[in-house]
Amino acid sequence: MDVQMKKKMLKCIIVDDQDRDRQNLRMLLQTYCPDVNVLAEANDSASLLEVLSQCEPDIIFLDIQIGKSTCFDILDDFNINTQNFKIIFVTGSEDYAIKGYSYNGIDYILKPILPEKLIKVLYKAKQLITTEQTNKKSIESFDTLYGTLSQSTKIHIRDGKNVYLYNPSDILCFIGGRNYTTVKLADNTEIVTIQKLKEFESLLTQTAFFRVHRSYIVNLSHITSFSREEGCFVCLGNDIQVPVSKNYKKQLIAKIQVEG
């Protein structure tokens, strides 16, 4: 593992609204972390979106307070998929540390940044990324083999010990967590799986499922009602309410053919 990690160059983006703080972090990375390549920098939501459209980082160093907003507001408002990269929060306060973990944050660094803390956090990031890539290759090989053998239209869900097969109609919704997904079933049971929400989204492109929020994919055939008021949500079977992000509202309305 250590040999693999030494060979792996991490690609990162630095996001901070203070020029001096961005320059300081870049200098520390160049001096103490030669296996980290800084792809770009951003100082607000617009520049962050532009950078993410042009490159694919492994890590984002993300300042929590960006102007008058927090980075969490930006991630939510623009529906940035944090499953594509790891986040290391850079902050002058520990107040948001717990909240950060729900956004795929692996750790946080307090300002002023100490070199030893930076090195430790990046070693942790490299371990996680290397392990996930190894596991992903194993899972992809299994899925390819299983799909060839089964020729099944059913959705397979792994809970770590077993693989369960379900008809799409048996599933109400998928709820994404930090490193897991909860699958709500029509029989009022649920399965927690290490499969990421993004993985299910790619498998469900030709089905009746639709992503309505950064953390939710719903089965359109199980929607029983739709609220268009502020704080928009849909109701599914078993009295489940699912929030609808404003970024998906128009598409959802078109999908279920209701008046906007």
SVG drawing of the C-alpha trace seen along z (x, -y; Angstrom):
<svg xmlns="http://www.w3.org/2000/svg" viewBox="-51 -39 61 56">
<polyline fill="none" stroke="black" stroke-width="0.4" points="0.0,0.0 2.7,-2.5 4.6,-1.9 1.4,-2.5 0.7,-5.7 4.2,-7.1 3.7,-6.7 0.2,-8.3 0.1,-12.0 -2.8,-13.8 -4.5,-16.5 -6.0,-19.3 -7.9,-22.6 -7.5,-25.4 -10.7,-27.4 -10.4,-30.4 -11.5,-34.0 -8.3,-35.4 -5.4,-35.6 -2.8,-35.4 -4.3,-32.2 -4.4,-30.6 -0.8,-31.5 0.3,-30.3 -1.3,-26.9 0.2,-26.5 3.6,-27.3 3.2,-24.8 2.1,-22.1 5.1,-22.8 7.5,-22.7 6.2,-19.8 4.0,-17.8 5.8,-17.3 3.3,-14.5 0.4,-17.0 -0.2,-18.8 -2.2,-22.1 -4.5,-22.2 -6.2,-25.5 -7.4,-28.0 -10.9,-29.5 -12.0,-32.4 -15.8,-32.3 -18.7,-30.1 -18.4,-31.2 -14.7,-30.5 -15.2,-27.1 -17.8,-26.0 -15.6,-27.1 -12.6,-25.2 -14.7,-22.0 -15.9,-22.1 -12.3,-22.1 -10.6,-19.6 -11.1,-16.6 -9.4,-16.9 -8.8,-14.2 -9.0,-16.7 -10.4,-20.2 -9.0,-22.4 -12.1,-24.3 -12.3,-27.4 -15.6,-27.2 -16.3,-31.0 -16.3,-32.3 -17.4,-35.9 -20.8,-36.3 -21.6,-32.6 -20.4,-29.3 -19.0,-26.6 -22.0,-24.5 -24.4,-27.0 -22.3,-26.9 -22.3,-23.1 -26.1,-22.9 -27.1,-25.8 -25.1,-24.5 -25.7,-20.8 -21.9,-20.1 -21.4,-16.4 -19.0,-15.8 -18.8,-12.1 -16.2,-12.9 -13.5,-14.2 -12.5,-14.4 -12.8,-17.6 -10.3,-18.9 -11.9,-21.9 -9.6,-24.8 -11.0,-27.1 -10.3,-29.4 -12.9,-27.8 -13.9,-24.2 -17.6,-25.1 -18.4,-23.5 -16.2,-20.4 -19.1,-17.9 -21.2,-19.3 -18.3,-18.9 -18.3,-15.2 -21.7,-15.0 -20.2,-16.6 -17.5,-14.0 -15.1,-15.9 -12.3,-13.7 -10.7,-16.2 -10.2,-19.9 -7.2,-22.1 -7.2,-25.1 -5.6,-28.4 -2.8,-29.2 -1.8,-25.9 0.9,-23.8 3.1,-21.8 2.9,-18.6 -1.0,-18.8 -1.1,-19.3 1.2,-16.3 -0.8,-14.1 -4.1,-15.0 -2.8,-14.4 -1.4,-11.0 -4.9,-10.1 -6.4,-11.3 -4.0,-9.2 -4.8,-6.1 -8.6,-6.6 -8.3,-7.3 -6.0,-4.4 -8.2,-2.0 -11.3,-3.2 -9.8,-2.8 -8.7,0.7 -12.1,1.7 -13.8,0.1 -11.8,2.2 -12.8,5.3 -16.4,4.4 -16.5,3.5 -15.0,6.9 -17.6,8.6 -20.5,6.6 -19.3,7.3 -19.1,11.0 -22.4,11.1 -24.2,9.1 -23.0,11.5 -24.1,14.6 -27.4,13.4 -28.7,11.4 -31.0,9.9 -32.9,6.6 -33.1,6.6 -31.1,4.2 -28.4,5.8 -27.6,4.3 -24.7,5.3 -24.7,5.0 -21.2,6.3 -22.1,9.9 -24.8,10.6 -26.0,9.5 -29.8,8.9 -31.8,8.7 -34.8,6.5 -37.2,5.5 -37.1,1.7 -40.8,1.6 -39.9,2.9 -37.7,-0.1 -39.1,-3.5 -35.9,-5.5 -32.2,-5.7 -30.8,-8.0 -27.1,-8.9 -24.9,-9.2 -21.2,-10.0 -19.9,-6.6 -23.1,-4.6 -26.6,-4.5 -29.8,-3.6 -32.3,-1.8 -36.0,-2.2 -38.2,0.7 -41.9,0.9 -42.4,3.5 -41.3,0.9 -37.8,2.3 -34.5,0.9 -30.9,2.0 -27.8,0.0 -25.1,0.6 -21.5,-0.7 -22.5,-1.4 -22.4,-5.2 -25.5,-7.0 -23.6,-7.9 -23.1,-4.3 -26.9,-3.7 -27.6,-6.8 -25.4,-5.4 -27.3,-2.0 -30.8,-3.6 -30.5,-5.8 -33.0,-3.7 -35.5,-3.2 -38.3,-5.1 -35.9,-6.5 -35.0,-10.2 -32.5,-12.2 -34.5,-15.0 -31.8,-16.1 -28.0,-15.8 -28.8,-13.0 -32.0,-11.4 -33.1,-9.3 -36.8,-8.4 -38.9,-5.9 -41.3,-8.1 -43.9,-5.4 -44.2,-5.5 -44.8,-9.3 -48.1,-9.9 -48.1,-13.7 -45.9,-16.7 -45.7,-19.9 -44.7,-23.0 -44.5,-25.3 -41.2,-26.6 -39.2,-23.7 -40.6,-21.6 -40.9,-17.8 -42.5,-14.7 -44.4,-12.0 -43.8,-8.3 -45.3,-5.2 -44.9,-4.3 -45.3,-8.1 -41.8,-8.9 -41.2,-12.6 -38.2,-13.5 -36.9,-17.0 -36.7,-18.3 -33.7,-20.6 -34.6,-23.7 -32.0,-22.6 -34.2,-19.5 -37.7,-20.9 -38.4,-21.8 -37.1,-18.5 -39.2,-16.6 -42.3,-18.5 -41.7,-17.5 -41.2,-13.9 -44.4,-13.6 -46.3,-16.0 -47.8,-18.4 -48.4,-22.1 -45.4,-24.2"/>
</svg>
